[in-house]
Amino acid sequence: MATCVDREAVRHARLHAGYTGGLRCGNRVPGLVSIGSEGRKHPGSVRIGIFIAVFRTFFPMFNAVSTFPAERAVLLRERAQGAYRLSAYYIAKMTAEMPLNWLNPSLFIIFVYWMTDLNSDPANFFLFWVLLIINVELAVSIGMLVSAAVTSPKKALVMVSILVLGSMLLGGFYVDHGNIPIWLRWIQWLSFIKYTFGSLATTAFDDNLMFDCSENSEFSVCNDGTSQISGHDVLDQRNIENIPVVYAMVVFFGIIVIKFATYFTLFFRYKPKSPTY
């Protein structure tokens, strides 16, 4: 029994070490890429927004996948002994890990936001920061739900990979909605990355943000003789609905629903053989 627990702990440590190393490398990418860029001459920072939405979703979710399987044996034994209620364990688990889940994204956005020359309005920065933390919490919640539902870490990783890649492809950012078959287009509204990126993009690209049109611009507004375009024009070109409140509310209520679903999944999937409360 102790040997199995030790092996799970070593496996978890290796996964966490790989996660931390990849996270440190990825944190530097957007800032380094943006050094020496053209800044306000072209709204290329929308691509940085896509990177932030995907990167800050990808790693927290994969890290959360290993949350429950490593503690399965201990949790089953202590629930069988009636040591504590499952609700107490679940709330304590979420509360203890929440500051750690928020720390790295906070340090990331404090530096990367200004390095990538996004909206310089301080109010927009703090709103962007809050929304990023909420989106990270959504990613962690999804990862914990998969972790509770699938007791095998390998199968859980495969499931999360399919979920993230499918959400990226069907969210309308890598594949234009017009190129997606009509009978599949409704799936975009199930893509959590659509709401993640939508909330961040509509905050960064407001009507007060102006860009100079570059030569051979991809934005159709620039081809009509206009020398500048607004953040709203950028959203229109990317087919992003300018409904920031809706995006944020969907993410917020999604977190609540998923956390309740995770609790009930734990209750039935991690139920000991002997009766307990």
Disulfide bonds with the S-S distance in Angstrom:
Cys213-Cys222 2.05
